Amino acid sequence: MQTWKLPVLFLGMMVLPALSQFSVAQSSAGATTAVHWMTLEEAGKQLQKEKRPVIIDLYTDWCGWCKVMDKRTYTHKKLGEYLDRYFYAVKINAEAKPPLAWGGKEYTFNERYRAHNFALFLTRGNLSYPTTVIIPADGSPPQAIPGYLKPADFELIARYFAEDGKTPFMEYRKNFKPSW
């Protein structure tokens, strides 16, 4: 009768940590986001209807700061409302393998860099995660902002690209009054 306890105890020690990791991953993946994310293809179609800047959250599955940004920045209600109103917001896993099309060009996964060529294009080869990329509505080159951004930092950048974008950034920053 006692021989079954050891295998059951061993199995329990193996399964319970795995289940707890599953529930954490499930809750973080299902976290309420204030931002309406779309695919790159959807953003491209929307641009045909109305010109707006595209904001891209460039992330990887293993990036801790990417997860923090998902939980602390992209859940901010005013940020979500602002991005939904003035931008097309896209999340792109920089290590995803399916091809992506943008600007009449197809981008594929780059085995040498273990990253997607679209991520390399957006960051000019300076991969860092998370990176927030702004593709201005006027078609000028993408602007990559590496690192974790708090909602207040994000507000400055979002408002600059949505409302101005022409004033030198440092000058705009001096006169900026955060409202979030």
Secondary structure, DSSP 8 states (H G I E B T S, - for coil): -GGGHHHHHHHHHHHHHHHHHHHHHHHHHT---SS-EE-HHHHHHHHHHS---EEEEEE-TT-HHHHHHHHHTTT-HHHHHHHHHH-EEEEEETT--S-EEETTEEE-EETTTTEEHHHHHHHTT---SSEEEEE-TT----EEEES---HHHHHHHHHIIIIISSS-HHHHHHH-----
